Amino acid sequence: MTVDRFHITIPGNVIMHRRNFTNIKGTRYHLVKRIGTGGHGAVFCTAQQRTAVRLFDGTASAAKLLACIEKIGHVPLWDFPLIQPVMQVSAESYGGYVVDLLHGMVPIWDVIMPPQSPDPGTLRAWYVTKTRGLRRRLLQLACAAETLATVHSSGLVLGDPSPNNLLVLDGPGSEVAWITESDGDLPPSEVGILDAGARANRLSFTPGYAAPEIIKKATAVDLNTTFSTSTMVCASTDVYAFAQIVCQALCAVHPFVGSSIPAGDASELLRAYKGEYPWIGDDKDDTNRSVSGYPIEMVMTPTLRRLSQKTFGTGQGEGRNEPLLRPGAERWAQALFDAADLTMPCINCDATFYAIRDERFVANECPWCNYKRGDFALLRIQRWVPAFQEPIFEENHNPHYTGSKLEVGFAIVSEQPMVVTHRIAYGENGITSRLANKPLIELRVNNNELCLKPLEASLDFWVSSNLAGTEPMDLSCSRELPIRDGIYLHFGKAEAGHRVANVILPW
């Protein structure tokens, strides 16, 4: 839970005079200490180590929040990585709720804000070692995008996605991201860029991440006008904020803070956040390119760049000024997973980089240390159409896919196992399926041979060495096959449409 950026609006000493509170089911909680304050109350850790209590003040706006929390409690989101209210608390004039605490997680703010040192070596060490590099970022962002898509598919919106309420694991371990509730508070560095009218209206968004239509409306209201962003937020404002987080996490620079924005100029920074400058990777306007961070071509696949252009661009069919044209969270999740699949580790340093980005680019060396890359095989995904008795590229059957053919694939590093999951074999995702990450088969490349090891007892899976006539080979047990362009891995029955992977050596 993010608690270090809240401002005090509730008399903490009065609350602490009463340390015991009871939820609506009768469970008692003993408050230990206040760990943060927010726009409508304060957060306290409890004697139960993995729980905290958030108490609201007695204002009408706090009462509305409690009513919303009660409604959200009936939405079946409990299996997804959201820090949600666990149970309401009854406490005289103070309402509130109990939440679970996550240990070992930090706001992604710590990942996207690079050190201030101009030394390139310091930036590289921060990006590669301290925050664990490109692949880790891609997977954490992909998990967050899936969670955001799940929220949207349930008819809800976050309202204020920001680096403060997206949490990632701090340290080694599985790639995971959690989303906390939005509280509407501003990072200290952002408070100074907004005029008094916006601040007087109790902001419920984060400048630098809110959609331009929200910032424009908030900064245009009169000082005596009551303004709320709750009537403006929707899925398209959520994904705009998330897209900015993605760009900043990957490029180590905000997508609108390029060379045209004078350092320390609050008014120009606000204009950038309103969308009055082109984004740093705009393919039609290069006047705001960035000299900071890392080149977009180095850290984004063509698909990620296209989604960014579709979100931040102002041309026909682009979404900066046309919210309904912005790509949804599900498309971001798929593109981020696809990008992570194309990365490989450097054999000389700790970095990860794209082994292949599109049909025109195969990496010859690690861009972080310029050391020659190791060998890898490419698992290229296509689609088997029984009527044609041959594979066609997966993107031809996906109306939302706009990438080049080699963007749908997986880099299998020599002598390192790669696990094929339901997501890879069947195109499933964590939004609609609980089996997306279930392992099916292990692949390993050794001395130009492909080693296949089934991880499930019963699979509709078979291998053909030549689609033009060779009989399918059964894969009920492990086997090794020589790698050549004629090897195809089929994830389904021959008489039905299914995904098929072509194993090739790109070097």
Secondary structure, DSSP 8 states (H G I E B T S, - for coil): ---TT----S-HHHHHT--EEEETTS-EEEEEEEEEEETTEEEEEESSTTEEEEEE-SSHHHHHHHHHHHHHTTSS-TTSSB--EEEEEEETTEEEEEEE--SSEEETHHHHS--S---HHHHHIIIIIIS-HHHHHHHHHHHHHHHHHHHHHTT---S---TTSEEEESSSS---EEE--------GGGGGGS-HHHHHT---S-TTTS-HHHHHHHHHS-TTS---GGGT--HHHHHHHHHHHHHHHHHSS-TT--TTS-TT-HHHHHHHHTT-S--TT-SS--TT--SSS--HHHH--HHHHHHHHHHH--STT-SSS-GGGS--HHHHHHHHHHHHHTEEE-SSSS-EEESEEETTEE-SB-TTT--B---EEEEEEEEEETTTTEEEEGGGG-TT--S-GGGSEEEEEBTS-EEEEHHHHH---TTT-TTTT-EEEEEEEETTEEEEEE-SSS---EEES-TTT---EE-SS-EEEE--TT-EEEES-TTS-EEEEEEE---
